[in-house]
Amino acid sequence: MNVRGVKWIKGYVTCTIRGKYIERFINVAVKEKLEFWDFRLLENGYASFSISLADFFKLRPILKKTYTKVHVQQKIGLPFILAKLGKRKGVATGLIFFFLLLYLLSSMIWSIHIEGNKMMKEEEVYQALYELGIHRGMFKYQLPKYELLQEQLEAKLEQASWVGVKVKGTQLQITIAEKVIPPKTTPIGPQHIVSSKNAVITKILAKKGVPLVEVNDRVKKGDILISGLLGKDENQQPVAANGEVRGIVWYHSYVTIPLKQQWREYTGQYIEREYLTLGKRMIKIKGQKEIPYPTYQSIYEQKMVQFKNYKLPVTLVRERVLEYNEKDRNISENDAVKLGIEQAKKDLFRKIAAGSEIKSEKVLHQTTDHGKVILQILFEVDEDITTTIPIVQGE
């Protein structure tokens, strides 16, 4: 601990001194080996200095000898804080209770984190822990030895090949390595690959079966793309056709865009508030009660309260409240068309399958009515167009 910290723990006072023989006071204080520092001569025959609390009470005979008087300016350090708390027994009791509660809470398990489970549901792990008497809110010393708990969990969780157990702060961490189970394969019977939509073929790759179409061919929904019949006539052999076929598919979109758009203009004004949360209870510790803005947006940041290496079950929440004004602005028809195309694309991406690609878009029809632009848009999408149908015996 540094010298300043030691002085604070022992306590000290800053004083001013006046009198005829200040120099003599210094000489006597040094001779008596009193602990003082920051001695400064002031105007009008005054001086100031700091002295330890223990040595302050030794000043009286020295002051009497040197015909000087001292006046305390400031009391600093732990002894004075304890003295104040002694007068306010309720506050002191509250602080003691708070730190005891904090210690008690940090000695408990407040969260259970499960990782490594992909096929296994978390509910299964929680159920196994519950059956072993492990739950949130229990004391750490109530936990069995880690090796024993690992063995018990491995016995209860059939899909686990290994279970790891660790406590970090107030969190019980369970790591699971699942057994590798070979996937079950369902036998596929003889089938054709057919088109799921009207399209123009852009790619065909027959891995098994006979391709019946080529690139740039136009196909209708239900047309056979890759046949599952190998050979001819009596030598025909049905197989499960397999392959990849992509094609251009057309989609029509209808969107309406207002020429008057609303947007947020942030004023740069904000307030900050802080809360402590314990369980479901939230206590405001900083910031004003009422929000002074008619329109605002709140942004939250959460941080676990940590004591040394232990995460306590207390969360510090910082809230920043940003003021904004709602503004109207008029946009041109060209800008409305651009917004309409982007909106239609977003809607289309929610409909088409992953891996599909929008190749082009074209505005087929555009009208303006009552301050709104109404668009009809045609999209060309390159996508997988395959589905399968079984081969009927005797086909």
Buried (B, 14 or more C-beta within 10 A) or exposed (E): EEEEEEBBEBBBBBBBBBBEEBEBBBEBBEEEEBBBEEBEEEEEEBBBBBBBBEBBEBBEEBBEEBEBEBEEEEBBBEBBEEEEBEEEEEEBEEEEEEEEEBEEBBEBBBBBEBEBBEEBEEEBBBEBBEEBEBEBEBEEEEBBEEEEBBEBBBEBBEBBEEBBBEEEBBBBBBBBEBEEEEEEEEEEEBBBBBBBBBBBBBEBEBEEBBBBBEEEBEBEEEBBBBBBBBEEEEEEEBBBBBBBBBBBBEBEBEBEBBBEBEEEEEEEEBBEBBBBBBEEEEEEEEBEEEBEBEEBEEEEEEEBBEEEEBBBBBBBBBBBBBBBEEEEEEBEEEBBBEBBBEBBBEEBEEEBEEEBEBEEBEEEEBEEEEEEBBBBBBBBBBBBBBBBEBBEEEE
